[in-house]
Amino acid sequence: MAHNQLQKQQLQKQQALKLLEHPNLWRAGQLADQQRQAHLGIPTGFAELDQHLPAQGWPRGGLLELMPSVAGIGELRLLAPALKTLSQTETRWVAWVNPPFIPYAPALKALGIDIGKMLLIHPKSHQDNLWALERAIKSGTCSMVLAWVDEKKLKLKDTQRLQIAAKQGGTLACLLRPVEAQQQASMAELRLALQPTEQTGAVNVDVCKRRAGWPLQNLFLNFAEATNTQHLSTAEIQVQLAQWRAMQPRCTQSVDADASFEPLPASNVMKANTTQPHTSQPVQVH
């Protein structure tokens, strides 16, 4: 009788151990690991920058503002490692909302970015822009959203809505704004100002705002090796950016946001770093 009872106990123990090995079994001890993982940021690709950011990288769900003093000094190359990571490891879209330049597909592909995950959104007014931007961020269907807005119409409450939406959607939302915007209040949890340096392919970064930390100035980042594609001169970029800004007040017609979602074309040929001048015509997919 005692022998049978011992065998029964051993069998039950073996069954319990086998059950504990089941991949679908959730363990309470895993909760802390899951919470730590959720709070880890997206690596920026620059170790010196990561060590100064609260989540050791870009926020996985939050609003980031990049404010270059001169457009085209490398703001997109600064985001390139995150674009690569998210496009390769997640099934979600990477959306570009109201970009002044058309993303240069061959350069993105050369950086290891999956251009099949890129999505271009071209709203026709500031209100449509904010609506499409908030929807893309909040929906959870985008791992990252890059956006350009009309600075003259952007309000503090708009940044608050975008920050909340990014948290809800688990989306890295990035607003690209002029450097003068750092003088304005914003609810973004991370704000960086970019300044050019004498060295080609490098920038000085000022951390204007970060969670649980003081501002930080003159953080030197060298990303000359991030891409070897040809890029436009600063003067050319400034002319094209001015033309884009001049067109903004003319865009007064309403837009069906669903119809404005379109994939990134992979066959356009132009000389740029990661962008091509934007025109008033919609992107054509070949």
Secondary structure, DSSP 8 states (H G I E B T S, - for coil): -HHHHHHHHHHHHHHHHHHHT-TT---GGGHHHHHHHHH--B--S-HHHHTTSTTSSB-SSEEEEEEESSTTSSHHHHHHHHHHHHHHH-SSEEEEES-SEEE-HHHHHHTT--GGGEEEE--SSHHHHHHHHHHHHHTS-EEEEEE---TTT--HHHHHHHHHHHHHHT-EEEEE--GGGGGS----SEEEEEEE-SSTTEEEEEEEEBTTB--EEEEEEE-TTS-------HHHHHHHHHHHHHHGGG--S---GGGGEEE--S------SSEEE--SS-----
